[in-house]
Amino acid sequence: TFASRRYLQHLIEIYFPPESSGFLQALLLGIRSHLSREVKFNFQRAGVMHVLAISGLHVGFIALSFGIILSFLPLYFKYRYPLIMLLLLFYMFLTGCQPPVVRATIMTVFFLLSRILEKPLNIYNSIFAAAFVILFFQPQQLFWVGFQFSFAAVLSIIFFYERLSPWVQLILDKCKNDWLRNRLFRWIIIPLLVSFSAQLGTVPLVMYYFHLFSPIALILNLIVIPLTGILVAGGLLFFLISFISHEVTILIADFIHQIIQLLIKLVQIPLTIPGAYLWIPRFSLIHILLYGFLLFSLIELLARRRTFIYPLIMAGILMIGNWTFREIMKTPSLQILVLDVGQGDASLILTPSGKLVCIDTGPANQYYDAARHAIIPTLQYLGKKKINYLFISHPHDDHCGGTFNLTTYATIDSAYLPRMPMGYPMADSLKQFWETHHIPYRYLSMGDQINVDNETRIYVLSPPSQFTNYHDFDGSHVNNNSLILLIKHRDLSLLFPGDAEWPVEEALTGWKKILRANFLKVAHHGSNTSSSDAFLNLVSPSIAVISVGKNNKFHHPSPRVIRRLKNHNVQIHRTDVEKALWFEWFNGKLRLKKW
C-alpha cells in the first residue's frame, strides 16, 4: 500500500499544479504536507476543514463510487458487496489507517455484512464495535483529537437527525405539492440536517481545541460537501483512466482542477463577511458539559419527554451557579507562558491588570511560522488581540522571525530591541516593518526601565556599552548584545537573558543580589556557552525553563548545562519534552498549570 500511495501521489503531482495537487492529495490520500497554508487556514476559519481530513464522509463517497462502478458488472450483490469491502479495506491502508477512516470502514463493513446476511443492523452497535477495534490496538487514540471528532460527529448525526427530522417534516407537510416536497426533503433538508446535526456534536470540540466558532459553516457545507463528492468520484475516475489514456486523463485533471479552484474561492469569499467566524477565548471542559446538558435538555423538551427534564434543569442551574461563583471569586494572578516554537524563543507574560508582554516571537521559514502555529493560537486562547509590550532580545531569526506575521492578528502598542550596527539585515527589516505598520519602537540598553503597571516593572540589565560598539556581525556578538530583562512583580522575579553567553554573564556579576530570580529562562537554548556556575550562583533560580527544538542539529541543551542546573537544585522544564509551559504566580508560589 505504501508503494501504491507513493505512485498515486506522484501521478497527482504530474497532472496538477502545486495548489490543486496539494489539495487533492489531502482529499484522497490524507497527505496534508503539501496543502497550501492559506487554504488550510481559510478552511479552518470557515468550519469546513473536515473535508480535507479524510473521514466517514470520504469513505461514504468512495463506497458509493465503488458500488456504482461494480454495478456495471454482472455480479450478484452477495459477491459485489465483498468486493466493495475489500476495496474499502485497501483504501483504509492506503490512507494510513487514520481513525475516521478506520471507524467509517468498519461501520460500512458491518452494514454490508448485514445486507449479505439479510439481517437488521443496530447502528449504535456498529459504532461502538468500531471504537472497540480501534482502541483495542491503540488505546491512546481515545485522547486524540481526530478520534474524538470522528465519533462525536457520527453519534450526533444519528442522535440529533432522528429527533429533528420530524419537526422539519411537520413544516414540509404544509407544502401541498408532493413532487416539490420530496425533492426539498431529499436535496436540501437532509443535507442541511445532517450538516447541522454533525456541527451540534462537534462545535464544542472545535471551540475547546481551536477556539473558533464558524456560523457560516452551516451554509457552506451545503455547497462544499456536494463538490467534495464530485472531487472524490472524479479523483477515482482520474486514477482509473490514467492507466488507459493520457489525453483523457489530462481532460479529467483539468476538470478536477477547475472544481478545486471553485471550491477554494467559495470558501474564501464568505470569510470577508463580518461575523463569518468568531474567536472563542476560552472553552473549558466545564463549558462542554454545560453545552451538552443544555442542548440535550432542549432537544428532549422539543420531543416532549418532560418527565425527567426538570430535575436535570435544576441540576444544570446549580452547576452554572457554582461555576459562575467560582469565576467571580477567582483572584487574578501573573501568568507566564513559554511557548513551544521549536529551536527558538517566544514567551508571553500576562499581568493581573490585563497587560500582555511578549518576549521574542520565535522562528519563521517556509515550513514553520511561530506566530501562526504558536503565538496567535495562544493569544486566541487567552482572548487577547493586543500585545502591550513586545521585546525582541536580539535580531536572530529564531527570536524574531514570527514578528512579521504576528500583526496579521494582534495589534502591538510598542516594541523594544537592542541597538545594532547600521546595515544589520534582520534589525533593519524589523525597523522598516514597524515603521510601515506605524508601530512605535525604542532601543534599550543597560539601566532602562519599563513600567508595565503598578505592580510589574521590567529592568534592562544588558547590553552594556562594551558590547554595543562592535564592527563585526558574527553570531556570538549578536548573542552577547541580547536584551537581558529582569521582570519584577510583587515578590516574584523573572530573568530572561536572551542568548547571552559567558562574557556577558561575567559582566553581570556587578548586579550582585539584584540578579536573583525565582524563574530563569535558560540562555541560548541550553548551550554550553551560557549558564556558568558563577552565574547560576548569583541568580539562584528555583525554576529554569529551556526553550529548545526536539532533535535539533546543535544538540541543545548541553548535558553540562543540565548537570550544572541539577547541581544547583533547580527544577528544570524543557519545551522539547513538555511542549508549551504555563506557570502561574499563586499564593506566593510559581506553579505549573495543565492546559
N, C-alpha and C positions, 0 to 999 in steps of 0.2 A: 504493500500500500504506500510506503514511503516513496518508492520509485515512481509509482503512478501519480502520486501527488506532485512530485517534482516535475514530471513530464507535463501534466496539465497546467502547472504554474508557468512553465516555460512557454507552453502554447499560448496562454493568455498574454504573456509579455511580448510575444512576436506580433500578434494581431491587433493589440490595443495600445493607444497612447498611455503614458505613465499614470495619469489620474484615473482613467477608466480601468486600467489594468489593476491598480491597487484596490479599487472599489470592487471589481469582480472577484478578485482573489479573496477578499474578506467575505463577500456574499456567498461564494460557492465552496471555498476551501477552508475558510476560517483563518486565513493568513492575513493579519491586520498590520504587519510591519511595514507594508508599502502603501498603506492608506494615507491619503493626504491629511496633514494635521488640521488644516482648515475645515475640510469635510467632516472629520471626526468631531471637531469642536462644535460645528453647526448642527450636526445630527444629535449631539448630546443636549444642546440647549433647546432644540425643537422637541425633545422627548421621543425621538424615533430611532435612537441608537440601536434598538433591539433588532432592526432589520439587517444591521451589519455584524451582529453577533449570531452565528448560526444557532438556531433554536428549533422548537417544535414547529414554528411557522414554516421554516425552510424544509424540514423533514416532511411536513404535510404536502408542500408543493412538489417535493421530489417524489414522494409516494404516488401522488396523483399523476405526475408526468410518466412514471414507470407504468402505472396502471393503464394510461391511455395508449402508450406505445405497445404494451403487451396485448392490448385488446384487439390489435390488428392480426394477431396470430391465432390460429385455430386451436386454442387451448381451453380445456375445461377449467372453471375457476379454482377447483381444488389443486390444479397443477400451476395455475397462473399466480395464485397468492404466495405459494412457497418461493417462487422466483422473485417476486417483489420483496419478500422478507430477506432473501439472500443479497439482493441488490442494496437494500437499506443497511444491512449489516456491513457490507463492503463500504458504503458511503460513510457509515459511522467511524470505521477505522481510518478511512481516507481523510477525514476532518480531525483526526487526533483524539477521538473518543471524548469530546467535550461534554460536560454534564447535561446541558439541554438536549444535545443530540442523542446521547445515551438514553435519557429519560423518554424522549419522543419515540425513539426507535423501539424500545422495549414495549411501550404502550401500543404502538402500531402493530408490533408482532403479536401481542396478546389479542388485539382486535381482529387481526386476520386469522389467528388460530381459532377464535370463537366462531368466525364465519365458516371456516373449513369444517369445524366440528359441529356447526349448526346449533350452537348453544349461546344463550344470552351472556353478555359481558357486564360485570359491575365496574364502572369506570373508576370508582374510588379504590377498588382492589388493585386495578392495573397501575394506578398512580403510586400507591404505597409499595407495590411489588417492584416497580422501577426504582423507587427510593431505596428499598432494601438491597437490591442488587448493587446499586452504586455505592452505598455506604458499607456494604459487606467487604468490598475490595478497597475502598478509600474512605474510611470513617471521617477523615479530616475535611471532606467536602461539605459536611454539614455547616462549616463555618465559612465556606467560600461564597462570595457574592453571587457568582453565576448560578450555583446550585439553589440558593435562596430565591433568586429572581425567577428561575425556571419553574420551580414548584409553586411559588406564590402566584405566578401568572396563570398556570393551568388550573389550580384549585379555585382561584377567584372567578375564572371564566365559568367553570362548572357551577359553582355555588350561586353567583350573582345572576348569571344569564337565566337560570331556571326560575329565579324569583322576580326578575324584572320583565321578562318577556310577556307574562300575562297582562301586565299593566299597559304595555305598548300595544298588545293585541286588542285591548278594550278600546283604545283610541283609534286603531285602524279599522275596527268594526263599524265605525261611523261612516267610513267610505263605502258607498253602495256599489261601486264598480269592482267586481271580483278580479278582473284582469289587472287593474291598476293596483289593487290592494295586495295581491300576491307578489307582484313584481317589486312593489315598495318594500314589502317584508323581506323578500329574498335578496335584493341587491343593495338596499340601503339600511334597513333596520337591523338585519342580522349582523353585517359587518360593524355597524355602529355599536350595537350592544356587546359584541364580542370584544371590540377595542375598549369600550368603556368599562366592561367587567374586568378585563386584564389590568387596566390602569387603576381601578379601585384597589386591587390587591398589591400592585407594585409601587404605587405612588409614595407610600410611607418609606419603603426601602430606598427609593430614589432620593427622597428628602434626607434620609438618615445618612446614606453613604456619599451622595453627591451634592446635597444642599441645594437642590434645584426642583422647581415645580413648573411644568410647561402646560398651561391651559390650551395652547394651540395644538397640542399633540392629538387631541380627540378628533379634530377636523382633519389634520394632516394624515392621520393613519388611514382615513377613508381613501386617500389618494395613493399614499406610499405603499400600503400593503398590496393592492392590485398590481401596481407597477413592479413591486418586488416579485410577485408571482410570474409576471411576464419575463422578468430578467432571469429567474431560476429556470423556467422552461426553455427560454432562449439559450441560456448557457448550456443546458444539457444537449440541445439541438446542435449548438456550436461544436461541442466536443465530438458528437457522433459524425457530423458532416465533415469535420476536419480529416477523417480517415478516408473520405470518398472524393471530395472535390475542393481544390484550393480556391477556385473562383467563387463558388457558392459560399464557402467559409468566410471569405472577405465581405460578401454582401451581408451575411448574418452578423458578423462582427461590427460592421458599420451601423446596422440597425440597433444592436445592443448598446453601442457607444452613444447613439443619439438618445436612447431611453435613459441611460445613466446620467447624461448631461441634463436632461429634462428633470430628472428626479433631484439632482443636486440643486438646480435652480429653484424648484418648487419648495424645497426645504429652506433655502437661503432667504428667499424674498419675504416670507411672513415674519422672520426674525426682526425685521425693521419696525414691526408694529409694536407700539408701547404696550407692555403687559403680556407679550407673547410668551415670555419666560420670566420667572421670578427666582431670585436667590433666597434660599431659606437659611438664615444664620445657624441656628442650632435645632436639631431634631433628634431627641434622645430616645432611648428605649421606652421611657415612660410615655413619651408622646405617641409612640407606635401603639402601645397598649390602650391609651385613651382613644386614639383614632379607631382602632379595631372595635373597641367597646361601643363607641357612638355609632359607627357605621352598622355594626351588627344589630344594635337596638333599633335603628331607623328602618332597616330592611325588614326586621321582624314585625315592627309596628305596621309597616305598609302591607305586610302579608296577614295582618290581623291576628297574630299569635301573641296575645297580650297577657296570657296567664302568668308568665314568669318574667315579663319585661320590667314591671315596676320595681321589684327588688333589685334588678340589675341597674336600673336608672339610679336608685338611691345609693347603691354601692359606687357607681361611677361618680356621682356628685361628691361623695366623701373622698374619693381618690383625687378628684380635681381640686377640692378644697384643701386637702392635705398638701398636695404638690404646690399649689399657689402660695400657701402659708410659708412653706419651706423656701420658696424662691424669694418671697418678700423679706424674710428674716435673714437671708444669706448676706454675710458681710463681704464687700468687695475686697479682693486681695491682689497682690502683684503676681502676674503670670509671666513665666519665661519659657519660650518655645525655641528649641534648637531643631531646625528642620533638616530632614534627610534630603540633601541635594547632591548626593554622590560625593565626588572628590572636590569639595568646595565648602563654603561657609554661607549660612543665612540664618539669622536669629530674629525673633520678634519678642518685644517686651511690652506688655500691656499693664498700665498702672491702674490702681483703683479708681482714679479720676477719669479713666477712659482714654488717656493719651497713649498713642501707639508709637513705639520706637522700633525701627528696623536697622539691624547691623549687618551689612553685606547682603548681596542678592544672589549668590551662587553662580554657577557656570551657565553658559548658553552656547549651543552649537547646532549643527544641522540635525542632530539626533535627539537632543535633550535641551529643554529650557527650564531652568529652576523657577522662573516666575510663573510660567503656565502650569508646571507639573507639581509645584510645592507651595510657593508663596501665595499665589492667588487663591487656590483651593482652601488654604488655611485662613486667609482673610474672609472668604465667604463663610467658612465655618464659624468664625468669630463675629460675623455680622459687621465687618469693618470695610469701608470703602475709602478710607483716608489714612495715610501714614503721616503722622505729625513731624517725625524726625527720621531722616534717612542718613545713615552713616556708611560711607564706603571706606573700609580700613586702608586699602591701597588698590591701585588700579591694575590688578591682575584679573584675568577673565574669570577664574574660579571664585572670585569675591564680588565681582561687579557685572558679570555678563547678563544677569537677569534684569538689570535696571531698565533696559530699553523696552522690554515687553510689560514691565510692571505697570506702566502708566496706561496700558490698554484697559485696566480695570480700576486701579486706585489713583486717587489724587495725592500729590506729595506736597506738603506745606513748605518744607525746607530740606536741603541736602547739605552734607558736610563731607569733606575729603582732605587728605594731607596735601600740602603744596608740592608740586612736581616740577621738574625742569621743563622748559618750553619744548614742544615737539615730541613729548612722550605720547605715543599714539592713543592708548586707551584713555588716558587722562583727558586729552584734547577731545576725544569722541564724547566722553561724559559731559564735559562742559558745553560743547556745541549742542548736544541733545537737550540738556537742561535749559539752555538759553532759548532754543527753538520752542520748547514747551512751557516757557515762562515759569520755570521752577527756580526760585532763589537758591543760590548755593554759596558756601563760605568755606574758606580754607581754615583748618585748625592746626594748632601746634601746642606744645607743652605749656601748661598754665591756663589754657582756655577752660571755660565752664559754661555748661548749658543747663538752664533751669527748666526741667520738664513740667513740674508742678510744685506745689508747696511741700511735698514730701520726697520728691525724686530729683536728684541732680546728677549730672554727668561731668566728670572731671577728665581732662585730657592730660595724660602723663607723658606722652611722647607723640611725635618725634622731637627729640632735642635738636638744637641748631646744627650740631656737627654732622647730622645725617641728612639735613635738607639741602646743604650746599655741596652737591657732588655733580660730576660731569659725565660719568658713565652710567649706562642704563641696565646693567646686568640684574638678574633676578634677586640676588642677595641684597643689593642696595635698595631695591623697591620694597622687599620684605621688611627691611630694617627701617624703612620710612613709614611703616604702618602706624595708623592711629591706635594708641593704647588707651582704652576707655575704662575708667573706674566709675561704676554706677552705684550711687548711694540711695537707698530707700529705707527710711527709719533705721533699724539696726542691721539691715542687710547690705552687704557689699558684693558686687559682681564685677569681675575683671575680664575684659575682652582684649587680648593682646595682638589680634590680627595674626600676621605671620612673622612677628618679630623674633629674631634669633639671639644667640648668646651675647653678642656685643651690646645689644640694646638692654638685655636683662641686667648686665653688669652696670650700665648707666643708670638703671632704675633703682639701684640699691640706695641712692640718696634719699629716696622717699621713705625708707625705713618702715615704720609701723603703719604709715598711711596706705601702704601697698597690701595690707592684709585684706583678704576677701573670703567670704563663705563659699563663693561659687567661682570657678575658673573655667573659662572656655580655653582649652589647651591650645597653645600657639602652633601654627604651621602644621595642623592636622596630625600632631603627634610625632613630628620629625625629630630626629636626634639632634638637630641643630638648635633646638629650643628646650625649654623646661629643665634647666640645670638644677642641681641640688640646692645651690645657694638661692636661686630664685624661688624655688618651692618652699624653702625655709622661711623666706620673707613673707610670701603670700599666705602660706599655711591654710590652704583651702580644705573644706570638708567634702566638697563635691567637685569633680572635674569631668568635663564633657569633651570628647574628641569627635569633631565633625570630619568624617573620612569616608571615602568610597570603598565599597567592597571589592576585594581583589585588585586594588589599584596598582599601577605599574611602579609606584615609588615605594611600595611595601610599607606604607604608613598604616598604623602607628608603629614606631620603632619599639622593639621589645625592651630596649634600655629605658625608654621613657615610661613604659608601663611599669617596669620594675622600680624606677625612681618614685613614681606616684604611689605604688603599693608600700614602698619603704616609708613613705610619709603618712601612711594610713588614710589615704584619700579614697573616697568612694568613686569608682570610675564608671562612666557611661559612654557608649560608643554608638554613633548613628549607623555604622555598617552592621552592627549586631542587633540593636534595639530599634532602629529606624528613628522616626521623629520623636523627640523627647519634650515633654511638657512638665515644667516644675511650677509649684505654687508656694508662695510665702504665706504660711498659715500658722497662726498662733506662735509666731517667733521661730518657726522651723520651715526649712525647704523640704517639700515632699513631692515625689514623682506621681503624676496623675496618669490614669489609664484613659486612653482615648483612641 
